[in-house]
Amino acid sequence: MIARIQERKRKLRTPASALVLLVAAGCSTDSTPSGQQQVPGGVTQWAPDGARTVGSYDYEIIPQPNAFHTMHTGPNNTDHVWVAVAPRLELDWVSETSFFVPEGPTYDNEGNLYFSPLFPQEDVSLVSLDAETGERNWAIEGNGSNAGSGAVLILNDPDDPGNQLIYHMTYTEAMALRPDGTEIWRVDTGLIVPDPVPGVRSTTHSFGFNYHPQTDSLVGLTLDGVLLAFDRLTGEQIPSKGQVLGSPAVSEVPMLPQFVIDASNDLTDAVFGTTPSGLSFFSLIIDVIFGGGSVVTNFFAIDPNTGLIVVAATAADEADGTMDGLSEFGAIYSFELADDEGGGLAFRMLDAAEFTGGTGSTPSISEDGSRIYVSDNVGNVIAFDTELAELWRVDVGDAVAASIAVSPDNAELYAVTRNDIFKLTDLGDSARLDWTAQLDAFADDPDIKIEFNALTPTITANGVAVSIGGGLLIGDTTIMLKVGVGLLDRDTGELRSFAEGREESIAVTSVGPQGGIYTASSPVRRVSGKALNPDDPNVADVIGGISRYKPVRNDLLVRDASCAAGVRARNAASIADSAPNSAMQDIRQIQVLIDQSRTAIDRAVADADLDSASAATLRSALDRAEANLSVSGLPSVASELLTVCNAI
């Protein structure tokens, strides 16, 4: 903890008052990102070691994790994808800039992405974009309720193999759609949005759908803790509703000078309008992020192995010892959706665990379903078993934000606070803190006085995809001026590459199937940075929408994807006899990486980063690797893929 504080002080590269700097200083670079990159000189030395954790479910309906198909990749919220992120990215476009987007985006296998905006001025609840160009494909009307913004769920269509379907839930409606926007079914949820009360925050937010394989059901969750379920095929609602037992949370919003709050509210009012009850987006989002007045403030998990439903929320009012209508404690709850005595399906709460300090966490479940991870607002990462008995906790020194990213390899976990990114290893009955990330994306930028984590981490085949902000401090609160995305080395926490971007997100570091990163614009910290520098052209205007960071130097992506596949094949060969299920899962991931490498070769040739002769040689090696892709062929697969790796 002392070392971390000293490091934070080192990053504050001036002794002057942060408040004075914030008022007086501007950015000296152009507001359009420069595109200058830290280009990785070589591949990471990280590799899987031993048998990976593997589940007992298939991918007939749940898509393989080659991209974000729901809020945190898959039903169990691991924030882990099988593909490699391009080791060099650059901002390509920002689309639909009028929308504030706190969740998503997600992707289908036809090249489309989907998102749902929060309280949009245009009456829509779901938007589809072309993931390559950012152009709008279509939108679903919001029926005037503005109760959307939950993550959009993508599932395979088992009745039409190779195709996928889109599932979306607002507070008042649930629907199934095809990628072209045609409706399969659309039903009312039975929930009613009350008339807005001026100055009062609505609790009618929907977090969207997750998938329950055991009943072939779509499960939804709302901000006020209601669980609903619908038949995936027909949309018929299951009569039973679940209810999380927590009470509204006490707000612990960081202290800011009132003039900062007022200026920030004025700015979001000008850019995004206000909520139906007249609230400003800045104060609304700050309050939600820090739990004020909410029972549930984030997404939920379903274990695809067992169907266990896990929600992180608040504890009941009486848990903190004071009956005041508010909860100062966090809690985690598990539910089942199973047959009831009448022959139908019903929600039933199974277990609950309370802990001091609230939580804004999305619970994460290990690939085999044996571990559940959550965080609290006082700095702890906590591991539970399936009956919610606590196994261990680790204090990382500050409130842990969002979800814990869970790798199936090497028992690795990744957690973020408002400032830092941490790697932990789950040792069974305890955990080890391995590193704190070295965030030096803006090290040469004189306008940036402090650097900090800006988003959830995503585990990829060749590193950890992250977002990094640069700016200033007011008290303990970071004020963002610039932001971008980067790739951390899993072994060391060093930043392998970084691309400056355009706008902040509070959603997820969403990785697409081609190795690009997409972020949903939902500015909060950067709102204050711009509000206090309104006339400085070097501080970019606040905008909404979706940002695409596209792969460039696709030859480097071929290198990283093939290297990741090669070392995985080599490790899988060593454990195939003792852990055959693990080896088969490795083979599935290797196939995904081979496919990604092929696509990246085509793009590298089109961009003149590979010549045709070299590309043909690389494709031949990939073909030979794929032809031998079996348990017995893993040694030769490793050899072919590492040949591709070393050729670039």
C-alpha positions as CSV (number, residue, x, y, z in Angstrom):
1,M,0.0,0.0,0.0
2,I,2.8,2.4,0.9
3,A,4.6,1.7,-2.3
4,R,1.5,2.3,-4.3
5,I,0.9,5.7,-2.7
6,Q,4.5,6.7,-3.4
7,E,4.0,5.7,-7.0
8,R,0.9,7.8,-7.2
9,K,2.8,10.7,-5.8
10,R,5.5,10.2,-8.4
11,K,2.9,10.4,-11.2
12,L,1.8,13.8,-9.9
13,R,4.5,15.6,-11.9
14,T,4.0,19.0,-10.4
15,P,3.8,20.3,-6.8
16,A,1.3,23.1,-7.7
17,S,-2.3,23.0,-6.6
18,A,-4.4,20.7,-8.7
19,L,-7.3,23.0,-8.4
20,V,-5.3,26.0,-9.7
21,L,-3.9,23.9,-12.5
22,L,-7.4,22.7,-13.5
23,V,-8.7,26.2,-13.8
24,A,-5.7,27.8,-15.5
25,A,-4.1,25.1,-17.6
26,G,-5.1,23.8,-20.9
27,C,-3.9,21.1,-23.3
28,S,-1.2,22.1,-25.7
29,T,-1.9,19.5,-28.4
30,D,-4.7,19.5,-31.0
31,S,-8.0,18.1,-29.8
32,T,-7.9,15.5,-32.5
33,P,-5.8,12.5,-31.3
34,S,-2.4,12.6,-32.8
35,G,-2.3,8.9,-33.6
36,Q,1.2,8.5,-32.2
37,Q,1.7,5.1,-30.8
38,Q,3.9,3.0,-28.6
39,V,4.5,0.1,-30.9
40,P,5.5,-3.2,-29.2
41,G,8.9,-4.3,-30.3
42,G,8.3,-8.0,-29.7
43,V,5.7,-10.5,-28.5
44,T,4.8,-11.0,-24.9
45,Q,6.5,-13.7,-23.0
46,W,3.3,-14.6,-21.2
47,A,2.1,-18.2,-21.8
48,P,-0.5,-20.6,-20.3
49,D,1.0,-23.0,-17.8
50,G,-0.8,-26.2,-17.1
51,A,-4.5,-27.2,-17.7
52,R,-6.9,-24.3,-18.2
53,T,-10.2,-24.2,-16.2
54,V,-13.0,-25.4,-18.5
55,G,-16.7,-25.5,-18.2
56,S,-19.2,-28.3,-18.9
57,Y,-21.4,-26.5,-21.4
58,D,-21.3,-26.3,-25.2
59,Y,-21.5,-23.5,-27.7
60,E,-24.7,-24.5,-29.6
61,I,-26.6,-21.4,-28.3
62,I,-23.9,-19.5,-26.3
63,P,-21.4,-18.1,-28.8
64,Q,-17.7,-18.8,-28.4
65,P,-16.1,-15.8,-26.8
66,N,-14.4,-14.4,-29.9
67,A,-15.9,-11.0,-29.1
68,F,-18.3,-9.3,-26.6
69,H,-21.7,-11.0,-27.1
70,T,-23.2,-9.7,-23.9
71,M,-22.2,-7.1,-21.3
72,H,-19.0,-8.8,-20.1
73,T,-18.4,-11.3,-23.0
74,G,-20.5,-14.2,-21.9
75,P,-23.2,-15.3,-19.3
76,N,-20.6,-15.7,-16.5
77,N,-19.1,-12.2,-16.9
78,T,-15.4,-13.1,-17.2
79,D,-14.4,-10.2,-19.5
80,H,-12.2,-12.8,-21.3
81,V,-12.0,-13.2,-25.1
82,W,-10.2,-15.9,-27.1
83,V,-9.0,-13.5,-29.8
84,A,-5.9,-11.3,-29.8
85,V,-6.2,-7.5,-29.6
86,A,-4.3,-5.7,-32.4
87,P,-1.0,-4.6,-30.8
88,R,-1.3,-1.4,-32.8
89,L,-4.6,0.5,-32.9
90,E,-5.8,3.9,-33.9
91,L,-9.0,5.8,-33.5
92,D,-11.0,5.2,-36.7
93,W,-14.4,6.9,-36.1
94,V,-17.0,8.0,-33.5
95,S,-20.6,7.4,-34.5
96,E,-24.0,8.5,-33.1
97,T,-22.4,11.3,-31.0
98,S,-25.7,12.5,-29.5
99,F,-26.2,9.4,-27.4
100,F,-25.0,8.8,-23.8
101,V,-24.2,5.1,-23.8
102,P,-23.4,3.5,-20.3
103,E,-23.5,-0.1,-21.4
104,G,-22.3,-2.2,-24.4
105,P,-21.6,-2.5,-27.3
106,T,-22.0,-6.1,-28.4
107,Y,-21.4,-7.9,-31.8
108,D,-22.9,-10.5,-34.0
109,N,-21.1,-12.7,-36.6
110,E,-22.3,-10.6,-39.6
111,G,-20.3,-7.5,-38.8
112,N,-22.9,-5.5,-36.8
113,L,-22.7,-4.0,-33.4
114,Y,-25.6,-3.1,-31.1
115,F,-26.1,-0.6,-28.2
116,S,-28.9,1.0,-26.2
117,P,-28.6,4.6,-25.2
118,L,-29.7,6.2,-21.9
119,F,-32.5,8.7,-22.0
120,P,-31.8,9.7,-25.6
121,Q,-33.4,12.8,-27.1
122,E,-34.1,10.7,-30.2
123,D,-36.8,8.2,-29.2
124,V,-34.9,4.9,-29.7
125,S,-34.1,2.0,-27.4
126,L,-31.8,-0.1,-29.6
127,V,-29.4,0.9,-32.5
128,S,-27.5,-1.3,-34.9
129,L,-24.3,-0.1,-36.6
130,D,-22.0,-1.5,-39.3
131,A,-19.0,-2.4,-37.1
132,E,-16.6,-1.5,-39.9
133,T,-17.9,1.8,-41.0
134,G,-20.0,3.1,-38.0
135,E,-23.0,3.7,-40.3
136,R,-26.4,3.1,-38.8
137,N,-28.2,0.0,-40.0
138,W,-31.5,0.5,-38.2
139,A,-33.0,1.5,-34.8
140,I,-35.9,0.3,-32.7
141,E,-38.2,3.0,-31.4
142,G,-38.4,3.6,-27.7
143,N,-42.2,4.2,-27.4
144,G,-41.5,7.3,-25.5
145,S,-40.5,5.5,-22.3
146,N,-36.7,6.1,-22.6
147,A,-36.2,3.0,-20.5
148,G,-33.6,1.2,-22.5
149,S,-29.8,1.2,-22.3
150,G,-29.3,-2.4,-21.1
151,A,-26.6,-4.5,-22.8
152,V,-27.8,-6.3,-25.9
153,L,-27.5,-10.1,-25.9
154,I,-26.3,-12.1,-28.9
155,L,-27.0,-15.8,-29.1
156,N,-26.5,-18.5,-31.8
157,D,-29.7,-19.7,-33.5
158,P,-29.7,-23.5,-33.0
159,D,-32.5,-23.9,-35.6
160,D,-30.4,-22.1,-38.2
161,P,-26.7,-23.0,-37.5
162,G,-24.3,-20.3,-38.4
163,N,-26.7,-17.5,-37.8
164,Q,-27.3,-15.4,-34.7
165,L,-30.2,-13.6,-33.0
166,I,-30.4,-10.4,-31.0
167,Y,-32.2,-10.1,-27.7
168,H,-33.1,-6.8,-26.0
169,M,-35.0,-5.8,-22.9
170,T,-36.0,-2.4,-21.7
171,Y,-38.0,-1.8,-18.5
172,T,-41.3,-2.2,-20.4
173,E,-40.5,-4.4,-23.4
174,A,-38.6,-7.5,-24.4
175,M,-37.8,-8.5,-28.0
176,A,-36.0,-11.0,-30.2
177,L,-34.7,-9.7,-33.6
178,R,-32.7,-10.9,-36.6
179,P,-29.6,-9.0,-37.6
180,D,-31.5,-7.1,-40.3
181,G,-33.9,-5.8,-37.6
182,T,-36.8,-8.0,-38.4
183,E,-38.9,-8.9,-35.4
184,I,-39.3,-12.5,-34.2
185,W,-41.3,-11.6,-31.1
186,R,-41.9,-8.5,-29.0
187,V,-43.7,-8.6,-25.7
188,D,-44.5,-6.3,-22.7
189,T,-42.6,-7.0,-19.5
190,G,-45.6,-6.1,-17.3
191,L,-43.5,-3.4,-15.6
192,I,-44.7,0.2,-15.9
193,V,-42.6,3.4,-16.0
194,P,-44.3,5.8,-13.6
195,D,-44.8,9.4,-14.5
196,P,-41.6,11.3,-13.9
197,V,-41.4,13.3,-10.7
198,P,-39.3,16.5,-11.1
199,G,-35.9,16.1,-9.4
200,V,-36.4,12.5,-8.4
201,R,-34.3,9.8,-10.0
202,S,-36.1,6.9,-11.7
203,T,-35.3,3.3,-10.7
204,T,-36.7,1.9,-14.0
205,H,-33.4,1.1,-15.6
206,S,-33.0,-2.3,-17.3
207,F,-29.6,-4.0,-17.3
208,G,-30.7,-6.2,-20.3
209,F,-30.8,-9.9,-20.8
210,N,-28.5,-12.8,-19.8
211,Y,-29.0,-16.4,-20.9
212,H,-30.1,-19.3,-18.7
213,P,-29.2,-22.5,-20.6
214,Q,-31.0,-25.0,-18.3
215,T,-34.4,-23.6,-19.0
216,D,-33.6,-22.0,-22.4
217,S,-34.7,-18.7,-20.9
218,L,-33.7,-15.1,-21.1
219,V,-33.3,-13.5,-17.7
220,G,-33.5,-9.7,-17.1
221,L,-32.7,-7.5,-14.1
222,T,-33.7,-4.0,-13.2
223,L,-32.2,-1.2,-11.1
224,D,-34.8,-1.8,-8.4
225,G,-33.8,-5.5,-8.1
226,V,-36.6,-7.3,-10.1
227,L,-35.7,-10.5,-12.0
228,L,-37.8,-11.5,-15.0
229,A,-37.6,-14.5,-17.3
230,F,-38.9,-15.1,-20.9
231,D,-38.9,-18.2,-23.1
232,R,-36.1,-17.7,-25.7
233,L,-38.2,-19.2,-28.5
234,T,-41.5,-17.5,-28.0
235,G,-41.0,-14.6,-25.7
236,E,-43.7,-16.0,-23.3
237,Q,-43.0,-14.5,-19.9
238,I,-42.5,-16.9,-16.9
239,P,-45.1,-15.7,-14.3
240,S,-42.7,-15.8,-11.4
241,K,-40.6,-12.8,-10.7
242,G,-37.5,-12.7,-8.4
243,Q,-36.8,-9.8,-6.1
244,V,-33.4,-8.8,-4.7
245,L,-33.9,-8.1,-1.0
246,G,-31.5,-5.1,-0.6
247,S,-32.5,-1.5,0.3
248,P,-31.4,1.6,-1.5
249,A,-27.8,2.4,-1.0
250,V,-26.2,5.3,0.9
251,S,-24.4,7.5,-1.6
252,E,-20.7,8.1,-1.1
253,V,-20.1,10.5,-4.0
254,P,-16.6,12.0,-4.0
255,M,-16.5,15.5,-2.8
256,L,-16.1,18.1,-5.5
257,P,-16.4,21.9,-5.3
258,Q,-20.0,23.0,-6.0
259,F,-18.8,25.2,-9.0
260,V,-17.3,22.0,-10.6
261,I,-20.6,20.1,-10.2
262,D,-22.6,23.1,-11.5
263,A,-20.4,23.5,-14.6
264,S,-20.4,19.8,-15.3
265,N,-24.2,19.6,-15.1
266,D,-24.5,22.6,-17.4
267,L,-22.3,20.9,-20.0
268,T,-24.2,17.5,-20.0
269,D,-27.5,19.4,-20.2
270,A,-26.2,21.2,-23.3
271,V,-24.9,18.0,-25.0
272,F,-27.3,15.2,-23.9
273,G,-30.3,17.1,-22.5
274,T,-31.8,16.0,-19.1
275,T,-33.7,13.0,-17.9
276,P,-37.5,13.0,-18.0
277,S,-37.5,14.2,-14.4
278,G,-35.2,17.0,-15.2
279,L,-32.0,15.6,-13.7
280,S,-28.6,16.3,-15.2
281,F,-26.6,13.4,-16.6
282,F,-23.4,14.3,-14.7
283,S,-25.0,14.2,-11.2
284,L,-27.2,11.2,-12.2
285,I,-24.3,9.0,-13.3
286,I,-22.0,10.0,-10.4
287,D,-24.8,9.1,-8.0
288,V,-25.5,5.7,-9.8
289,I,-21.8,4.8,-10.0
290,F,-21.4,5.3,-6.3
291,G,-24.6,3.5,-5.4
292,G,-26.8,6.3,-4.2
293,G,-30.4,5.3,-4.0
294,S,-30.0,2.0,-5.9
295,V,-30.4,-1.6,-4.9
296,V,-28.5,-3.0,-8.0
297,T,-26.1,-0.8,-10.0
298,N,-24.5,-3.2,-12.4
299,F,-25.1,-6.4,-14.5
300,F,-25.5,-9.9,-13.1
301,A,-24.0,-13.3,-13.8
302,I,-25.4,-16.7,-14.7
303,D,-23.3,-19.8,-14.4
304,P,-23.8,-21.7,-17.7
305,N,-22.7,-25.0,-16.0
306,T,-25.4,-25.0,-13.4
307,G,-27.8,-22.1,-14.1
308,L,-27.0,-20.4,-10.8
309,I,-28.0,-16.7,-11.0
310,V,-25.8,-14.3,-9.0
311,V,-26.6,-10.6,-8.3
312,A,-24.4,-8.1,-6.4
313,A,-26.5,-5.5,-4.7
314,T,-27.1,-3.9,-1.3
315,A,-28.0,-5.7,1.9
316,A,-31.3,-5.3,3.7
317,D,-31.9,-2.1,5.6
318,E,-31.4,-3.7,9.0
319,A,-28.1,-5.3,8.2
320,D,-26.1,-2.1,9.0
321,G,-27.8,-1.8,12.4
322,T,-29.8,1.3,11.6
323,M,-33.4,1.2,10.2
324,D,-33.4,4.3,8.1
325,G,-34.6,3.1,4.7
326,L,-31.0,3.0,3.4
327,S,-28.3,0.3,3.3
328,E,-24.6,0.9,4.1
329,F,-23.7,-2.8,3.5
330,G,-23.2,-4.7,0.3
331,A,-24.4,-8.2,-0.4
332,I,-24.3,-10.9,-3.0
333,Y,-27.4,-13.1,-3.7
334,S,-27.8,-16.4,-5.6
335,F,-31.0,-17.5,-7.2
336,E,-32.2,-20.6,-9.1
337,L,-34.8,-20.7,-11.9
338,A,-36.3,-24.1,-11.7
339,D,-39.5,-26.1,-11.7
340,D,-42.1,-25.1,-9.1
341,E,-44.7,-27.3,-7.5
342,G,-47.3,-26.3,-10.1
343,G,-45.1,-27.6,-13.0
344,G,-44.0,-24.1,-14.1
345,L,-40.7,-22.3,-13.6
346,A,-40.1,-20.0,-10.6
347,F,-37.2,-17.9,-9.1
348,R,-36.1,-19.0,-5.7
349,M,-33.4,-17.3,-3.7
350,L,-30.8,-19.8,-2.5
351,D,-28.1,-18.0,-0.5
352,A,-26.9,-14.5,0.5
353,A,-23.7,-13.0,1.9
354,E,-23.4,-9.6,3.4
355,F,-20.2,-7.5,3.7
356,T,-19.3,-4.1,5.1
357,G,-19.2,-1.4,2.4
358,G,-21.5,-1.3,-0.7
359,T,-20.7,-2.6,-4.1
360,G,-21.1,-1.4,-7.7
361,S,-19.7,-4.7,-8.9
362,T,-20.9,-7.1,-11.6
363,P,-20.2,-10.6,-10.1
364,S,-18.0,-12.8,-12.1
365,I,-18.0,-16.6,-12.2
366,S,-15.1,-18.9,-13.0
367,E,-15.3,-21.0,-16.2
368,D,-16.0,-24.2,-14.2
369,G,-18.6,-22.4,-11.9
370,S,-16.6,-23.1,-8.7
371,R,-15.7,-19.5,-7.8
372,I,-17.7,-16.3,-7.6
373,Y,-15.8,-13.0,-7.5
374,V,-17.1,-9.6,-6.4
375,S,-15.7,-6.4,-5.1
376,D,-16.7,-3.9,-2.5
377,N,-16.5,-0.1,-2.1
378,V,-13.8,-0.2,0.5
379,G,-11.1,-1.9,-1.6
380,N,-11.6,-5.6,-1.4
381,V,-11.7,-8.3,-4.0
382,I,-13.7,-11.1,-2.5
383,A,-14.0,-14.8,-3.6
384,F,-16.9,-17.0,-2.7
385,D,-17.8,-20.6,-3.3
386,T,-21.1,-21.6,-4.9
387,E,-22.9,-21.4,-1.6
388,L,-21.6,-17.9,-1.0
389,A,-19.2,-18.9,1.7
390,E,-16.3,-16.5,1.7
391,L,-13.0,-18.1,0.6
392,W,-10.6,-15.1,0.8
393,R,-10.4,-11.3,0.3
394,V,-7.6,-9.0,-0.8
395,D,-7.5,-5.3,0.0
396,V,-6.1,-3.3,-3.0
397,G,-6.3,0.0,-1.2
398,D,-9.1,1.7,-3.0
399,A,-12.7,1.1,-4.0
400,V,-12.8,-1.6,-6.7
401,A,-14.8,-0.6,-9.8
402,A,-17.0,-2.8,-12.0
403,S,-16.3,-6.5,-12.6
404,I,-13.3,-8.8,-11.8
405,A,-11.9,-10.2,-15.1
406,V,-11.4,-13.9,-14.7
407,S,-8.9,-15.9,-16.9
408,P,-9.2,-19.7,-17.4
409,D,-5.4,-19.8,-17.5
410,N,-3.0,-19.6,-14.5
411,A,-5.7,-18.7,-12.0
412,E,-5.3,-15.1,-13.0
413,L,-7.7,-12.3,-12.0
414,Y,-7.6,-8.6,-13.0
415,A,-9.2,-5.8,-10.9
416,V,-9.4,-2.1,-11.4
417,T,-10.0,0.9,-9.1
418,R,-10.7,4.4,-10.1
419,N,-6.9,4.8,-10.5
420,D,-5.1,1.5,-10.8
421,I,-5.1,-1.9,-12.5
422,F,-4.1,-5.0,-10.6
423,K,-3.2,-8.6,-11.4
424,L,-4.0,-11.2,-8.7
425,T,-3.5,-15.0,-8.6
426,D,-6.2,-17.1,-6.9
427,L,-4.2,-19.6,-4.7
428,G,-7.3,-21.4,-3.5
429,D,-7.7,-20.2,0.1
430,S,-5.9,-16.9,-0.5
431,A,-4.8,-14.7,-3.3
432,R,-1.5,-13.1,-4.3
433,L,-1.2,-9.5,-5.7
434,D,1.3,-9.9,-8.6
435,W,1.5,-6.3,-10.0
436,T,0.1,-2.9,-10.3
437,A,0.0,-1.8,-13.9
438,Q,2.5,0.8,-15.2
439,L,0.3,3.4,-16.7
440,D,2.6,5.7,-18.7
441,A,0.6,6.3,-21.8
442,F,0.9,10.1,-21.5
443,A,4.4,10.2,-20.0
444,D,5.6,12.8,-22.6
445,D,2.5,15.0,-22.5
446,P,3.2,18.1,-20.4
447,D,-0.5,18.8,-20.0
448,I,-1.1,15.5,-18.1
449,K,-0.2,15.6,-14.4
450,I,-1.6,12.2,-13.4
451,E,-2.6,9.0,-15.3
452,F,-5.2,6.5,-14.1
453,N,-7.3,3.6,-15.1
454,A,-10.4,4.6,-17.1
455,L,-12.4,1.4,-17.6
456,T,-12.8,-2.3,-17.0
457,P,-10.0,-4.6,-18.1
458,T,-10.5,-7.3,-20.8
459,I,-8.3,-10.4,-20.9
460,T,-7.2,-11.3,-24.5
461,A,-5.0,-13.9,-26.0
462,N,-2.0,-11.5,-26.1
463,G,-2.5,-9.2,-23.1
464,V,-5.0,-7.2,-21.1
465,A,-7.0,-4.5,-23.0
466,V,-7.5,-1.4,-20.9
467,S,-8.5,2.2,-21.1
468,I,-6.2,4.9,-19.6
469,G,-7.1,8.5,-18.8
470,G,-4.8,11.4,-18.3
471,G,-5.6,14.6,-16.4
472,L,-5.5,16.3,-13.0
473,L,-6.7,15.9,-9.5
474,I,-9.2,17.8,-7.3
475,G,-8.7,16.4,-3.9
476,D,-8.9,12.6,-4.4
477,T,-11.0,12.9,-7.6
478,T,-9.4,12.5,-11.0
479,I,-10.5,15.0,-13.7
480,M,-9.9,13.6,-17.2
481,L,-8.6,15.6,-20.1
482,K,-7.5,12.9,-22.5
483,V,-8.2,9.2,-22.9
484,G,-7.2,6.2,-25.0
485,V,-6.9,2.4,-25.1
486,G,-3.9,0.2,-24.5
487,L,-2.6,-3.3,-24.2
488,L,-0.9,-4.5,-21.0
489,D,1.6,-7.3,-20.7
490,R,0.1,-10.1,-18.6
491,D,3.4,-11.0,-17.1
492,T,4.7,-7.6,-16.1
493,G,1.8,-5.1,-16.2
494,E,3.9,-2.9,-18.6
495,L,2.1,-1.0,-21.3
496,R,2.8,-2.7,-24.6
497,S,0.9,-0.2,-26.8
498,F,-1.4,2.7,-26.6
499,A,-3.7,4.7,-28.9
500,E,-5.2,8.1,-27.9
501,G,-8.9,8.3,-28.4
502,R,-11.7,10.8,-28.3
503,E,-14.1,10.2,-25.4
504,E,-14.4,8.5,-22.1
505,S,-16.5,5.4,-21.3
506,I,-18.0,4.0,-18.1
507,A,-19.1,0.8,-19.9
508,V,-16.6,-2.0,-20.8
509,T,-13.4,-2.4,-22.9
510,S,-15.3,-4.1,-25.6
511,V,-13.2,-6.2,-28.0
512,G,-14.6,-7.0,-31.5
513,P,-13.9,-10.2,-33.4
514,Q,-11.2,-8.7,-35.7
515,G,-9.1,-7.5,-32.7
516,G,-10.3,-3.9,-32.6
517,I,-11.7,-2.2,-29.5
518,Y,-15.0,-0.3,-29.3
519,T,-15.9,2.0,-26.5
520,A,-19.3,3.4,-25.6
521,S,-19.1,7.1,-24.9
522,S,-20.4,7.9,-21.5
523,P,-18.3,10.8,-20.2
524,V,-18.1,11.7,-16.5
525,R,-14.6,12.6,-15.5
526,R,-13.9,14.3,-18.8
527,V,-17.0,16.4,-18.5
528,S,-15.5,18.2,-15.6
529,G,-12.2,18.6,-17.5
530,K,-14.0,20.3,-20.4
531,A,-16.5,22.2,-18.2
532,L,-13.5,23.9,-16.5
533,N,-11.7,24.6,-19.8
534,P,-14.7,25.6,-22.0
535,D,-12.9,27.9,-24.3
536,D,-9.7,25.9,-24.7
537,P,-9.7,24.3,-28.2
538,N,-7.1,21.8,-27.1
539,V,-9.6,20.2,-24.7
540,A,-11.9,18.3,-27.0
541,D,-15.6,18.8,-26.8
542,V,-17.7,16.3,-24.9
543,I,-19.6,13.9,-27.1
544,G,-21.5,10.6,-27.0
545,G,-21.8,7.6,-29.3
546,I,-19.5,4.7,-30.1
547,S,-15.8,4.9,-30.8
548,R,-13.9,2.4,-33.0
549,Y,-10.2,1.8,-32.5
550,K,-9.3,-0.2,-35.6
551,P,-6.3,-2.5,-36.1
552,V,-3.4,-1.0,-38.0
553,R,-0.2,-2.9,-38.9
554,N,-2.3,-6.1,-39.2
555,D,1.0,-8.0,-39.8
556,L,1.6,-7.4,-36.1
557,L,-1.8,-8.8,-35.3
558,V,-0.9,-11.9,-37.4
559,R,2.2,-12.2,-35.3
560,D,0.5,-11.8,-31.9
561,A,-2.4,-14.1,-32.8
562,S,-0.2,-16.8,-34.2
563,C,2.2,-16.6,-31.2
564,A,-0.6,-16.8,-28.8
565,A,-2.0,-19.9,-30.6
566,G,1.4,-21.5,-30.9
567,V,2.3,-21.3,-27.2
568,R,-1.2,-22.5,-26.3
569,A,-0.8,-25.5,-28.6
570,R,2.6,-26.3,-27.1
571,N,1.1,-26.2,-23.6
572,A,-2.0,-28.2,-24.6
573,A,0.2,-30.9,-25.9
574,S,1.9,-31.2,-22.5
575,I,-1.3,-31.7,-20.6
576,A,-3.5,-33.5,-23.2
577,D,-3.3,-36.9,-21.5
578,S,-3.9,-35.7,-18.0
579,A,-6.5,-33.0,-18.8
580,P,-8.2,-33.9,-22.2
581,N,-11.2,-31.5,-21.7
582,S,-8.7,-28.6,-21.2
583,A,-6.8,-29.6,-24.3
584,M,-10.0,-29.7,-26.4
585,Q,-10.9,-26.2,-25.2
586,D,-7.5,-25.0,-26.2
587,I,-8.0,-26.5,-29.6
588,R,-11.3,-24.5,-30.0
589,Q,-9.4,-21.3,-29.1
590,I,-6.5,-22.1,-31.4
591,Q,-9.0,-22.4,-34.3
592,V,-10.4,-19.0,-33.4
593,L,-6.9,-17.5,-33.5
594,I,-6.1,-19.2,-36.8
595,D,-9.2,-17.7,-38.3
596,Q,-8.3,-14.3,-36.9
597,S,-4.7,-14.6,-38.3
598,R,-6.1,-15.4,-41.8
599,T,-8.3,-12.3,-41.8
600,A,-5.5,-10.2,-40.5
601,I,-3.2,-11.4,-43.3
602,D,-5.8,-10.3,-45.9
603,R,-6.0,-6.9,-44.3
604,A,-2.3,-6.6,-44.0
605,V,-1.9,-7.3,-47.8
606,A,-4.6,-4.7,-48.6
607,D,-2.8,-2.1,-46.4
608,A,0.6,-3.1,-48.1
609,D,2.0,-4.2,-44.7
610,L,2.6,-7.7,-46.2
611,D,3.5,-8.6,-49.7
612,S,1.6,-11.3,-51.6
613,A,4.4,-13.8,-51.5
614,S,5.0,-13.5,-47.8
615,A,1.2,-13.7,-47.2
616,A,1.0,-17.0,-49.2
617,T,3.8,-18.5,-47.1
618,L,2.0,-17.6,-43.9
619,R,-1.3,-18.9,-45.1
620,S,0.2,-22.2,-46.1
621,A,1.6,-22.6,-42.5
622,L,-1.8,-21.7,-41.1
623,D,-3.4,-24.3,-43.4
624,R,-1.0,-27.0,-42.2
625,A,-1.7,-26.1,-38.6
626,E,-5.4,-26.3,-39.1
627,A,-5.2,-29.6,-40.9
628,N,-3.4,-31.1,-37.9
629,L,-5.6,-29.5,-35.3
630,S,-6.3,-32.4,-33.0
631,V,-5.0,-33.7,-29.7
632,S,-2.5,-35.9,-31.4
633,G,-1.4,-33.2,-33.8
634,L,-0.8,-30.5,-31.2
635,P,3.1,-30.6,-31.4
636,S,3.1,-30.0,-35.2
637,V,0.4,-27.4,-34.8
638,A,2.6,-25.6,-32.3
639,S,5.5,-25.8,-34.7
640,E,3.6,-24.3,-37.6
641,L,2.1,-21.5,-35.6
642,L,5.3,-20.5,-34.0
643,T,6.9,-20.5,-37.5
644,V,4.3,-17.9,-38.4
645,C,5.0,-16.0,-35.2
646,N,8.7,-15.9,-35.7
647,A,8.4,-14.9,-39.4
648,I,7.1,-11.4,-38.6
